[in-house]
Amino acid sequence: MSLELVSFITQNLVTEPDKLAVVTTQNNSRNLRIEIRCAPDDTGRIIGRGGRIINSIRTLARAASDGRQRVEVQLID
């Protein structure tokens, strides 16, 4: 659920959705890492002023998880 939510939010933020990639890796059953890759021009749109947007995305992803997993969202350059 968290991956779909992060994908939906970021697709609506960026100007070049074809260069957007949202992938997930799961280290074990308790850790979920979501990585966002985008065009260089869209990085600022995802981060937001003072990091507000990326922090909001992280909060929503954690809230959408089932509570048993630790969710980490990273923007990769």
Backbone as CSV, one residue per row, in Angstrom:
resi,resn,N_x,N_y,N_z,CA_x,CA_y,CA_z,C_x,C_y,C_z
1,MET,0.810,-1.191,0.000,0.000,0.000,0.000,0.855,1.257,0.000
2,SER,1.930,1.257,0.749,2.794,2.438,0.834,3.420,2.772,-0.512
3,LEU,3.838,1.743,-1.243,4.474,1.965,-2.540,3.501,2.618,-3.517
4,GLU,2.279,2.142,-3.559,1.286,2.717,-4.467,0.975,4.162,-4.104
5,LEU,0.913,4.451,-2.815,0.634,5.809,-2.364,1.767,6.758,-2.744
6,VAL,3.005,6.349,-2.508,4.159,7.181,-2.856,4.223,7.382,-4.373
7,SER,3.944,6.349,-5.139,3.935,6.472,-6.605,2.886,7.469,-7.065
8,PHE,1.700,7.377,-6.508,0.613,8.276,-6.895,0.957,9.729,-6.578
9,ILE,1.468,9.972,-5.395,1.792,11.340,-4.984,2.896,11.919,-5.864
10,THR,3.962,11.175,-6.060,5.096,11.699,-6.825,4.757,11.881,-8.299
11,GLN,3.920,11.012,-8.875,3.530,11.175,-10.279,2.771,12.473,-10.498
12,ASN,2.025,12.891,-9.498,1.258,14.121,-9.616,2.082,15.364,-9.284
13,LEU,3.266,15.193,-8.754,4.130,16.332,-8.431,5.087,16.696,-9.558
14,VAL,5.591,15.704,-10.270,6.662,15.930,-11.232,6.125,16.403,-12.578
15,THR,7.013,17.050,-13.346,6.642,17.501,-14.683,7.028,16.475,-15.745
16,GLU,7.946,15.570,-15.407,8.375,14.521,-16.334,8.109,13.149,-15.701
17,PRO,6.859,12.686,-15.729,6.549,11.405,-15.067,7.183,10.192,-15.741
18,ASP,7.606,10.324,-17.005,8.254,9.195,-17.677,9.652,8.926,-17.130
19,LYS,10.260,9.889,-16.471,11.587,9.713,-15.875,11.512,9.379,-14.386
20,LEU,10.314,9.161,-13.882,10.112,8.856,-12.467,10.162,7.345,-12.261
21,ALA,10.884,6.926,-11.240,10.937,5.517,-10.864,10.800,5.420,-9.353
22,VAL,9.835,4.647,-8.920,9.637,4.400,-7.495,9.784,2.909,-7.292
23,VAL,10.841,2.507,-6.601,11.122,1.088,-6.390,11.225,0.811,-4.900
24,THR,11.041,-0.429,-4.558,11.092,-0.826,-3.158,12.049,-1.994,-2.977
25,THR,12.713,-1.991,-1.843,13.549,-3.118,-1.442,13.173,-3.455,-0.006
26,GLN,13.131,-4.730,0.281,12.770,-5.165,1.621,13.928,-5.959,2.195
27,ASN,14.576,-5.398,3.224,15.736,-6.051,3.830,15.329,-7.329,4.558
28,ASN,14.336,-7.229,5.369,13.763,-8.397,6.031,12.262,-8.145,6.155
29,SER,11.592,-8.894,6.950,10.139,-8.749,7.029,9.702,-7.466,7.737
30,ARG,10.629,-6.759,8.378,10.250,-5.583,9.161,10.707,-4.262,8.563
31,ASN,11.585,-4.260,7.567,12.105,-3.022,6.992,11.752,-2.916,5.514
32,LEU,11.088,-1.831,5.153,10.722,-1.568,3.763,11.356,-0.245,3.360
33,ARG,12.123,-0.242,2.279,12.781,0.967,1.789,12.193,1.309,0.423
34,ILE,11.681,2.533,0.299,11.119,3.019,-0.957,12.062,4.079,-1.499
35,GLU,12.543,3.856,-2.716,13.479,4.793,-3.349,12.781,5.506,-4.501
36,ILE,12.941,6.832,-4.531,12.357,7.659,-5.578,13.490,8.202,-6.433
37,ARG,13.412,7.968,-7.721,14.363,8.534,-8.685,13.580,9.348,-9.693
38,CYS,14.086,10.558,-9.990,13.358,11.437,-10.899,14.343,12.275,-11.698
39,ALA,13.803,13.058,-12.616,14.625,13.980,-13.405,15.203,15.047,-12.475
40,PRO,16.386,15.551,-12.795,17.019,16.565,-11.929,16.157,17.810,-11.708
41,ASP,15.379,18.196,-12.709,14.523,19.376,-12.562,13.359,19.141,-11.597
42,ASP,12.980,17.895,-11.392,11.852,17.578,-10.521,12.262,17.324,-9.073
43,THR,13.536,17.280,-8.798,13.998,17.003,-7.440,13.470,18.034,-6.453
44,GLY,13.531,19.301,-6.819,13.049,20.362,-5.945,11.559,20.286,-5.691
45,ARG,10.807,19.806,-6.667,9.359,19.668,-6.484,9.040,18.591,-5.456
46,ILE,9.823,17.530,-5.431,9.577,16.449,-4.491,10.074,16.826,-3.095
47,ILE,11.197,17.525,-3.017,11.724,17.920,-1.711,10.849,19.006,-1.086
48,GLY,10.509,20.017,-1.866,9.682,21.102,-1.344,10.495,22.092,-0.530
49,ARG,9.878,23.191,-0.196,10.553,24.239,0.576,10.825,23.732,1.989
50,GLY,12.097,23.684,2.329,12.482,23.224,3.651,12.283,21.735,3.866
51,GLY,12.065,20.967,2.802,11.859,19.528,2.920,10.463,19.141,3.357
52,ARG,9.534,20.055,3.257,8.177,19.786,3.747,7.466,18.699,2.965
53,ILE,7.620,18.687,1.650,6.887,17.703,0.840,7.432,16.298,1.054
54,ILE,8.749,16.132,1.016,9.318,14.797,1.205,9.021,14.285,2.608
55,ASN,9.021,15.158,3.592,8.674,14.729,4.945,7.208,14.331,5.038
56,SER,6.347,15.014,4.318,4.930,14.643,4.289,4.736,13.301,3.606
57,ILE,5.486,13.064,2.527,5.414,11.766,1.836,5.852,10.653,2.783
58,ARG,6.917,10.888,3.532,7.400,9.883,4.498,6.339,9.595,5.556
59,THR,5.707,10.639,6.071,4.677,10.470,7.094,3.497,9.671,6.558
60,LEU,3.052,9.999,5.350,1.935,9.269,4.750,2.288,7.813,4.465
61,ALA,3.515,7.555,4.022,3.934,6.177,3.736,3.965,5.354,5.017
62,ARG,4.436,5.951,6.095,4.448,5.227,7.377,3.034,4.978,7.875
63,ALA,2.146,5.948,7.689,0.765,5.787,8.132,0.036,4.737,7.297
64,ALA,0.397,4.586,6.038,-0.262,3.617,5.160,0.252,2.198,5.376
65,SER,1.365,2.044,6.077,1.874,0.690,6.318,1.001,0.008,7.368
66,ASP,1.177,-1.275,7.495,0.328,-2.036,8.416,0.744,-1.902,9.873
67,GLY,1.804,-1.170,10.142,2.248,-0.965,11.519,3.303,-1.953,11.972
68,ARG,3.449,-3.039,11.253,4.464,-4.026,11.612,5.771,-3.781,10.884
69,GLN,5.741,-2.946,9.846,6.940,-2.676,9.057,7.463,-1.280,9.347
70,ARG,8.758,-1.144,9.269,9.403,0.162,9.350,9.591,0.639,7.911
71,VAL,9.030,1.779,7.567,9.062,2.289,6.199,10.017,3.471,6.134
72,GLU,10.920,3.420,5.145,11.882,4.492,4.916,11.741,4.949,3.467
73,VAL,11.602,6.239,3.260,11.467,6.807,1.916,12.685,7.678,1.635
74,GLN,13.379,7.402,0.527,14.581,8.133,0.163,14.478,8.661,-1.262
75,LEU,14.932,9.880,-1.467,15.037,10.450,-2.802,16.471,10.258,-3.262
76,ILE,16.659,9.518,-4.339,17.983,9.171,-4.852,18.310,10.076,-6.027
77,ASP,19.498,10.666,-6.015,19.939,11.535,-7.127,20.400,10.712,-8.302
